[in-house]
Amino acid sequence: MPKSSPLPHLSINVAMSADGKISTHGRETFALGSSEDRRFMDVLRARSDAVIVGSRTVNLDGWAIRVRDAEVRRSRLNRGRSPHPLNVVMSTQLNLPPNCQFFSYPRTEKLIITTREAPKHRIRRFEKYAEVFVLPASRIRPRAALRELQRRGCKRILVEGGGELNFSFLSQKLVDELYITITPRILGGRTAPTPVDGKGLLKNAQVRLQLASSRRHGDELFVRYRVIND
Ligand SMILES: NC(=O)c1ccc[n+]([C@@H]2O[C@H](COP(=O)([O-])OP(=O)(O)OC[C@H]3O[C@@H](n4cnc5c(N)ncnc54)[C@H](OP(=O)(O)O)[C@@H]3O)[C@@H](O)[C@H]2O)c1
């Protein structure tokens, strides 16, 4: 594959409160969105070859990334696909919880992308639960992660947070679409995570969006943006 071949199509999906938080300041695990949000999450997952999450999301929530809705799963199976997309976690040193559902759920394929900073004993340990891909670097450059997924045949990739991971893909101009569900709640908290955290961007580097569609369902708003990456 030539080095310049276009990277896989990448979307981010996130549910946030009306005041722009993706969890509480206590980082509790709970569903922010409604059952319609979860169904739509499944639709986006079903369109994807791989879904990537950050190591803190796996540490805090630890859910397997599944297409839970039976009808959505069936239509994916009818297209000759596996029932669930490849579950990918990015973690520099493999500080991950082996006993969570992400690793124990039997019907998902799992890939950990890590670095040479990961201790050998942790690599051996996690190889029991997932394929472990070690990048020859001390940190995971998002572009290198995407190239590796592309090498494995992934054409459509979904990033499901959290805010640190979303920032790293957005700031590198690797994101094509951004799906945001605005849920009718206020969570507040200056340390509560938001859809895009990380270091942040200054005005000359801000990422610009084009509103592609919006849909109301009950008290929730489903918004889709195209990301302008020029
Ligand atoms: N509402 C939603 O839609 C939603 C979705 C997902 C998560 N969440 C919430 O978000 C919170 C977690 O978000 P978070 O921002 O704290 O953490 P995160 O984005 O889930 O994970 C960040 C961690 O991933 C690892 N990582 C590896 N490579 C990276 C890279 N290139 N860029 C960024 N991170 C990289 C780093 O840890 P290492 O040192 O291990 O490499 C980093 O600290 C939780 O409270 C969770 O519940 C909400």
The ligand as a Gaussian input file, in Angstrom:
#p B3LYP/6-31G(d) Opt

LIG

0 1
 N      -20.395000      10.430000      27.025000
 C      -19.624000       9.809000      26.150000
 O      -19.962000       9.715000      24.960000
 C      -18.335000       9.191000      26.597000
 C      -17.633000       8.338000      25.747000
 C      -16.418000       7.809000      26.175000
 C      -15.907000       8.141000      27.424000
 N      -16.623000       8.952000      28.235000
 C      -16.090000       9.356000      29.536000
 O      -14.843000      10.002000      29.320000
 C      -14.020000       9.825000      30.468000
 C      -12.645000       9.362000      30.021000
 O      -12.111000      10.278000      29.111000
 P      -10.613000      10.819000      29.242000
 O      -10.499000      11.961000      28.327000
 O      -10.314000      11.022000      30.683000
 O       -9.728000       9.581000      28.767000
 P       -9.678000       8.733000      27.405000
 O       -9.673000       9.643000      26.240000
 O      -10.670000       7.641000      27.464000
 O       -8.250000       8.036000      27.551000
 C       -7.102000       8.844000      27.522000
 C       -5.904000       7.952000      27.687000
 O       -5.720000       7.120000      26.533000
 C       -4.336000       6.854000      26.362000
 N       -3.874000       7.207000      25.034000
 C       -3.054000       6.439000      24.281000
 N       -2.750000       7.056000      23.156000
 C       -3.369000       8.232000      23.155000
 C       -3.398000       9.312000      22.243000
 N       -2.747000       9.302000      21.075000
 N       -4.140000      10.370000      22.570000
 C       -4.836000      10.411000      23.716000
 N       -4.838000       9.418000      24.639000
 C       -4.090000       8.330000      24.358000
 C       -3.602000       7.701000      27.415000
 O       -3.357000       6.868000      28.540000
 P       -2.082000       5.903000      28.623000
 O       -1.122000       6.597000      29.490000
 O       -2.662000       4.650000      29.175000
 O       -1.594000       5.744000      27.239000
 C       -4.626000       8.748000      27.814000
 O       -4.455000       9.235000      29.117000
 C      -14.727000       8.798000      31.341000
 O      -15.351000       9.480000      32.416000
 C      -15.773000       8.185000      30.437000
 O      -16.919000       7.744000      31.117000
 C      -17.816000       9.484000      27.854000

